[in-house]
């Protein structure tokens, strides 16, 4: 269900929002790419704060991150073809290098050199915070390239629409307890950093400005939804 919501519901929501707002080709491409990427790591914190299942959220983020190495290039090459020239093979190569290479490096280091991994472990969290701060700052700078208010509305509306549909579908499918809320948050909090990097490499700066704006907006929207949901008790299973 999470994979369906991440790679089917969210892309469809991005198409609907881009069409309803009448976005130009570059903004439409950026919003569509944002809808096609995997869930972001911030979803784990949002799930924890929003009354979801944090452990399940980690599993879902990991699964869509790995699946996204294939799903994102496939969806981008299909959905963006009518909007802007896209090289699906190049996106596949970039996605793999951005996702699989760091993940494989960490896993192999921990498996083959456990002592080195143990020494590096205390520095991982601070490095992650600094890296995230730099990425958000870069996203804030790149977001100035979004000249249309409609694109900003799309970046906010698309994840909200996708999350609402994900929540409804999760409940219809029979998921209970914290699971529907967790899937909805996973669908809401995409990985705008990955989308921005891919867009800058393959679609141009104008298209990349939209997911770059998403680095800011998704953090705000995700935090707001998590804060509000955290006050609402889970329905009985």
VENDAGI-V198603 format. One record per pair of residues at least 12 apart in sequence whose C-alpha atoms are under 8 Angstrom apart, sorted by the first residue. I is the first residue (numbers start at 1). GAP is how many residues later the second one is. If there is no record, write none. Layout:
I_GAP ; I_GAP
//
This chain:
1_169 ; 1_182 ; 2_58 ; 2_181 ; 2_184 ; 2_185 ; 3_61 ; 5_157 ; 5_161 ; 5_178 ; 5_182 ; 6_29 ; 6_30 ; 6_31 ; 6_32 ; 6_33 ; 6_58 ; 6_180 ; 6_181 ; 7_28 ; 7_29 ; 7_30 ; 7_31 ; 7_64 ; 7_65 ; 7_68 ; 9_153 ; 9_156 ; 9_157 ; 10_25 ; 10_26 ; 10_148 ; 10_149 ; 10_152 ; 10_153 ; 10_177 ; 11_21 ; 11_22 ; 11_24 ; 11_25 ; 12_23 ; 13_22 ; 13_145 ; 13_146 ; 13_148 ; 13_149 ; 14_17 ; 14_18 ; 14_20 ; 14_21 ; 14_140 ; 14_144 ; 15_13 ; 15_17 ; 17_137 ; 17_140 ; 17_141 ; 18_13 ; 18_14 ; 18_136 ; 21_129 ; 21_130 ; 21_133 ; 22_128 ; 23_127 ; 23_128 ; 25_58 ; 25_59 ; 26_57 ; 26_58 ; 26_177 ; 26_180 ; 26_181 ; 27_119 ; 27_124 ; 27_179 ; 27_180 ; 27_182 ; 27_183 ; 28_55 ; 28_179 ; 29_51 ; 29_54 ; 29_55 ; 29_174 ; 29_178 ; 30_165 ; 30_166 ; 30_169 ; 30_173 ; 30_177 ; 30_178 ; 30_179 ; 30_180 ; 30_181 ; 31_120 ; 31_123 ; 31_124 ; 31_179 ; 31_180 ; 32_44 ; 32_47 ; 32_48 ; 33_39 ; 33_43 ; 33_162 ; 33_166 ; 33_178 ; 34_156 ; 34_157 ; 34_158 ; 34_161 ; 34_162 ; 34_177 ; 35_123 ; 35_124 ; 35_155 ; 36_35 ; 36_36 ; 36_39 ; 36_40 ; 37_31 ; 37_35 ; 37_153 ; 37_154 ; 37_155 ; 37_157 ; 37_158 ; 38_23 ; 38_26 ; 38_27 ; 38_29 ; 38_30 ; 38_34 ; 38_152 ; 38_153 ; 39_22 ; 39_25 ; 39_26 ; 39_147 ; 39_148 ; 39_150 ; 39_151 ; 39_152 ; 40_21 ; 40_146 ; 40_149 ; 40_150 ; 40_151 ; 40_152 ; 41_17 ; 41_20 ; 41_150 ; 42_147 ; 42_177 ; 43_14 ; 43_18 ; 43_142 ; 43_143 ; 43_145 ; 43_146 ; 43_147 ; 43_179 ; 44_13 ; 44_14 ; 44_17 ; 44_142 ; 46_139 ; 46_176 ; 46_177 ; 46_180 ; 47_134 ; 47_135 ; 47_138 ; 47_139 ; 47_179 ; 49_177 ; 49_178 ; 49_181 ; 50_175 ; 50_176 ; 50_177 ; 50_178 ; 50_179 ; 50_180 ; 50_181 ; 51_127 ; 51_130 ; 51_175 ; 51_178 ; 51_179 ; 51_181 ; 51_182 ; 51_183 ; 52_126 ; 52_127 ; 52_129 ; 52_130 ; 53_125 ; 53_126 ; 53_129 ; 54_128 ; 56_123 ; 56_126 ; 57_125 ; 57_126 ; 57_129 ; 60_123 ; 60_126 ; 61_125 ; 65_34 ; 66_33 ; 66_34 ; 68_27 ; 69_23 ; 69_26 ; 69_27 ; 69_30 ; 69_31 ; 70_22 ; 72_20 ; 72_23 ; 73_15 ; 73_16 ; 73_18 ; 73_19 ; 73_22 ; 74_14 ; 74_18 ; 76_12 ; 84_119 ; 85_118 ; 86_116 ; 86_117 ; 87_115 ; 90_112 ; 91_107 ; 91_111 ; 94_104 ; 95_103 ; 98_96 ; 135_58 ; 136_79 ; 136_80 ; 138_74 ; 139_54 ; 139_70 ; 139_73 ; 139_74 ; 139_75 ; 139_76 ; 139_77 ; 140_72 ; 140_73 ; 140_75 ; 140_76 ; 142_66 ; 142_67 ; 142_70 ; 142_71 ; 143_66 ; 143_67 ; 143_69 ; 143_70 ; 144_65 ; 145_60 ; 145_61 ; 145_64 ; 146_60 ; 146_63 ; 146_64 ; 146_67 ; 151_59 ; 152_58 ; 152_61 ; 155_55 ; 155_56 ; 155_58 ; 155_59 ; 155_62 ; 155_63 ; 156_58 ; 156_61 ; 156_62 ; 156_65 ; 159_28 ; 159_29 ; 159_30 ; 159_31 ; 160_28 ; 162_22 ; 162_25 ; 162_26 ; 163_21 ; 163_22 ; 163_23 ; 163_24 ; 163_25 ; 164_20 ; 165_19 ; 166_14 ; 166_17 ; 166_18 ; 166_21 ; 167_13 ; 167_14 ; 167_16 ; 167_17 ; 168_12 ; 170_13 ; 176_60 ; 176_61 ; 177_57 ; 177_58 ; 177_59 ; 177_60 ; 178_56 ; 185_37 ; 188_30 ; 188_34 ; 189_29 ; 189_30 ; 189_33 ; 190_28 ; 192_19 ; 192_20 ; 192_22 ; 192_23 ; 192_26 ; 193_18 ; 193_19 ; 193_22 ; 195_13 ; 195_16 ; 195_17 ; 196_12 ; 196_13 ; 196_14 ; 196_15 ; 196_16
//
